[in-house]
Amino acid sequence: MPPVPEPRASFWRRFVESRNGLGLLFMLPAAAFLLCFLTYPLGLGVWLGFTDARIGRAGQWIGLENYAWLMDDPVFWLSVFNTLFYTIVASVLKFGLGLWLALLLNRHLPCKNFFRAIILLPWVVPTVLSALAFWWIFDSQFSIISWVLMKWGIISQPINFLGDPWNARLSVMAANVWRGIPFVAISLLAGLQTIPQSLNEAAAIDGATPWQRFRRVTLPLLTPIIAVVMTFSVLFTFTDFQLIYVLTRGGPVNATHLMATLSFQRAIPGGQLGEGAAIAVAMIPFLLAAILFSFFGLQRRKWQQGAD
């Protein structure tokens, strides 16, 4: 008798038993979450940016009128300047201080685990609580910084931290740096601990100085981690909202308005949903440029392979 052919497995069974199919099944909950809470709001925001929608009124299609109006809005361009200045300076400071802390904590220090836990505190504390603490620190009358400097005889009157435009910019930037350093430091510390110690020992035997070991061994191997960490750091800084809103609400004279806070102010308190959505959509090219520069730019640098 000819052999009876075995029944072919169903498509669903073969799909589940395959590695790719099982991976897709595991990704479905995350994909559904992103679709509901990321894709839909993003699409709705893009749509509202082309309408004259207001709170309580659906609005009508007006094309690019919101964007054309923003091109002539000096407050919008001031928020663009504030956002870029805030993001670039704060990200550079967080990277420099975070890398220094990571290198310090990577050494054999007493109570090293205790110090690692302490450094995480600024990142763990809710943003609103830390912003309220900085609001008291920067208070024009009761600032502890002004009080100490006056006691030391360095200044004769309290510093107007949040009432002067440039003082306010630097103050909110200092608060953001304080909050963001732990994320950078702990992430880079995790990357440093994956680098084999034997490489640095071999370089030291060959006569390399500490700077040369850092430049030729540690930094190239740490570059992929730096790219990922700085990508997230730039995104968190560029879209910062809570810190600015609690400390200054964009003041004084719009000096600390970021694109995120201006979008909220125009859309919710101001009622202009279409205009606020247009400002939010205008952030997308800047975010894409930041991601491309910080991730692909850093990962593909020649000095990652030790070249000049």
C-alpha positions in Angstrom: 0.0 0.0 0.0 1.3 3.5 -0.8 2.1 5.5 2.3 -0.6 7.7 3.6 0.5 11.3 3.4 0.5 13.1 6.7 -1.9 15.9 7.1 -0.3 19.3 6.5 0.0 21.4 9.6 -2.4 24.3 9.7 -1.1 27.7 9.0 -1.8 28.9 12.5 0.2 26.0 14.1 3.2 26.6 11.8 3.0 30.3 12.6 3.0 29.7 16.3 5.8 27.1 16.2 8.1 29.3 14.2 10.4 31.7 16.0 9.3 34.7 14.0 5.7 34.0 14.6 6.1 33.6 18.3 8.1 36.8 18.4 5.3 38.7 16.6 2.8 37.3 19.1 4.8 38.6 22.0 5.1 42.0 20.3 1.3 42.3 19.8 0.5 43.8 23.3 3.2 46.4 23.0 2.1 47.2 19.4 -1.5 47.6 20.6 -0.3 49.9 23.4 1.7 52.1 21.0 -1.1 52.2 18.5 -3.6 53.4 21.1 -1.4 55.8 23.1 1.1 57.0 20.5 0.0 56.6 16.9 -3.6 57.8 17.5 -2.7 60.9 19.5 0.0 61.7 16.9 -2.4 61.4 14.0 -5.0 63.4 15.8 -2.5 66.2 16.5 -1.4 66.3 12.9 -5.0 66.5 11.8 -5.8 69.3 14.3 -2.8 71.3 13.1 -4.6 71.7 9.7 -7.9 72.9 11.3 -9.1 75.9 13.3 -10.4 73.7 16.1 -11.0 75.3 19.4 -12.1 73.9 22.8 -15.8 73.0 22.4 -15.8 73.3 18.6 -14.6 70.7 16.1 -13.2 73.2 13.6 -12.8 73.2 9.8 -10.0 72.4 7.5 -7.8 75.5 6.9 -4.7 73.9 5.4 -1.4 75.5 6.3 -2.8 78.7 7.8 -1.7 77.7 11.3 1.8 77.1 10.1 1.9 80.3 8.0 0.8 82.2 11.1 3.5 80.6 13.2 6.2 81.7 10.7 5.3 85.3 11.6 4.9 84.8 15.3 7.9 86.1 17.3 6.9 84.2 20.4 7.0 80.9 18.5 10.5 81.7 17.2 11.6 82.7 20.7 10.3 79.3 22.0 12.3 77.6 19.2 15.5 79.4 20.3 14.8 78.6 23.9 14.2 75.0 23.1 17.4 74.5 21.1 19.5 76.5 23.6 18.0 74.6 26.6 18.4 71.2 24.9 22.0 71.7 23.6 23.5 73.2 26.7 21.7 71.0 29.2 22.5 67.8 27.2 26.2 68.7 27.0 26.4 69.4 30.7 24.5 66.2 31.6 26.8 64.2 29.4 30.0 65.7 30.8 29.0 65.5 34.5 27.4 62.1 34.0 30.5 60.7 32.3 32.7 62.1 35.1 30.5 60.5 37.8 30.4 57.2 35.9 34.2 57.1 35.7 34.4 58.0 39.4 31.9 55.3 40.5 33.6 52.7 38.3 36.7 52.9 40.6 37.2 50.9 43.7 35.7 53.3 46.3 34.5 52.6 49.8 30.7 52.6 50.1 30.4 52.5 46.3 26.9 51.0 46.3 25.7 53.6 48.8 26.9 56.5 46.6 25.3 54.9 43.5 21.9 54.8 45.4 22.3 58.4 46.4 23.0 59.6 42.9 19.8 58.0 41.7 17.6 60.1 44.0 17.2 63.1 41.7 16.0 60.8 39.0 13.6 58.9 41.3 12.0 62.0 42.8 8.8 63.0 40.9 9.5 66.0 38.6 6.9 68.2 40.2 8.3 67.7 43.7 11.8 68.5 42.6 10.5 71.5 40.6 8.8 72.8 43.7 12.0 72.4 45.7 13.9 74.4 43.1 11.1 77.0 43.1 12.0 77.6 46.8 15.7 77.6 46.1 15.3 80.2 43.3 12.8 82.3 45.2 13.5 86.1 44.8 13.2 86.7 48.6 13.9 83.5 50.4 16.5 81.8 48.1 19.1 79.8 50.1 21.6 80.6 47.4 21.1 84.4 47.8 21.2 84.1 51.6 24.5 82.3 51.6 26.1 84.6 49.1 24.9 87.6 51.1 26.3 86.1 54.3 29.6 85.7 52.6 29.6 89.3 51.4 29.7 88.3 47.7 26.4 90.1 46.9 24.5 92.9 48.6 20.9 92.0 47.6 19.0 88.8 46.6 19.4 87.5 43.0 16.3 87.6 40.9 16.6 84.1 39.6 13.2 83.6 38.0 12.4 87.3 37.2 15.2 88.0 34.9 15.1 86.4 31.4 18.6 85.0 31.3 18.7 84.2 35.0 15.4 82.2 34.5 16.9 80.3 31.5 20.0 79.3 33.4 18.0 78.4 36.5 15.6 76.0 34.8 18.6 74.6 32.9 20.4 73.9 36.2 17.3 72.1 37.5 17.1 70.0 34.4 20.8 69.1 34.6 20.4 68.1 38.3 17.5 65.8 37.4 19.1 64.3 34.3 22.6 63.5 35.5 21.7 60.3 37.3 20.2 58.7 34.2 23.4 59.5 32.2 25.7 58.5 35.0 24.1 55.1 35.8 23.7 54.2 32.1 27.3 55.0 31.3 28.5 53.2 34.4 26.7 50.1 33.2 28.5 50.5 29.9 31.8 50.9 31.6 31.4 47.7 33.6 31.0 45.7 30.3 34.5 46.8 29.1 37.0 44.1 29.9 39.6 45.3 32.4 42.3 43.3 30.6 42.2 45.8 27.7 43.1 48.7 30.0 45.7 46.6 31.7 47.3 45.7 28.4 47.3 49.3 27.3 49.0 50.3 30.6 51.7 47.7 30.2 52.3 49.1 26.7 53.0 52.5 28.4 49.7 54.3 27.6 48.8 57.2 29.9 45.4 57.3 31.7 44.1 59.8 29.1 45.4 57.6 26.2 43.7 54.6 27.7 40.4 56.5 28.0 40.8 58.0 24.5 41.8 54.8 22.7 40.2 52.0 24.7 37.3 53.2 26.9 35.7 55.8 24.8 35.5 53.8 21.5 34.0 50.8 23.3 31.6 53.1 25.2 30.4 55.0 22.1 27.4 52.7 21.3 26.1 53.3 24.9 26.8 57.0 24.6 24.7 57.1 21.4 21.7 55.5 23.0 21.9 57.4 26.3 22.3 60.8 24.6 19.5 60.0 22.2 17.1 59.6 25.1 18.7 62.5 27.0 18.1 64.8 24.1 14.5 63.6 23.6 13.7 64.0 27.4 15.3 67.5 27.4 13.7 68.7 24.2 10.2 67.7 25.3 10.6 68.9 28.9 7.3 70.3 30.2 6.7 69.7 33.9 9.9 71.4 35.1 9.3 74.6 33.1 5.6 74.8 33.8 6.0 74.5 37.6 9.0 76.8 37.8 8.1 79.7 35.4 5.1 78.8 33.3 7.2 80.2 30.4 7.9 83.5 32.0 9.3 86.1 32.4 8.2 87.6 29.2 8.1 84.2 27.4 11.9 83.9 28.2 11.6 80.2 29.2 8.8 79.1 27.0 9.8 75.8 25.2 7.9 74.6 22.2 6.1 72.0 24.5 5.0 74.6 27.0 3.9 77.1 24.4 1.9 74.4 22.6 0.1 73.6 25.9 -0.5 77.3 26.6 -2.0 78.0 23.2 -4.1 74.8 23.1 -5.5 74.4 26.6 -5.6 77.7 28.5 -5.8 79.7 25.3 -8.4 77.4 23.7 -6.7 77.3 20.3 -6.4 73.6 19.7 -5.4 73.9 16.1 -2.6 76.4 16.8 -1.3 74.4 19.7 -1.3 71.2 17.7 0.6 73.0 14.9 3.3 74.0 17.4 3.5 70.4 18.6 3.8 69.0 15.1 6.5 71.6 14.4 8.6 69.8 17.0 8.8 66.6 15.0 11.5 67.7 12.5 13.7 68.9 15.4 13.2 65.6 17.2 14.0 63.5 14.1 17.2 65.6 13.5 18.2 65.2 17.1 17.8 61.4 16.9 19.7 61.1 13.6 22.6 63.2 14.9 22.9 61.8 18.3 22.4 58.1 17.4 23.7 57.5 13.9 26.3 60.3 14.0 27.9 59.0 17.2 27.7 55.4 16.3 29.3 55.8 12.9 32.2 58.1 14.0 35.6 56.8 12.8 37.0 57.3 16.3 34.8 54.5 17.5 37.3 52.2 15.8 40.2 54.2 17.2 40.9 56.4 14.2 41.7 60.1 14.4 
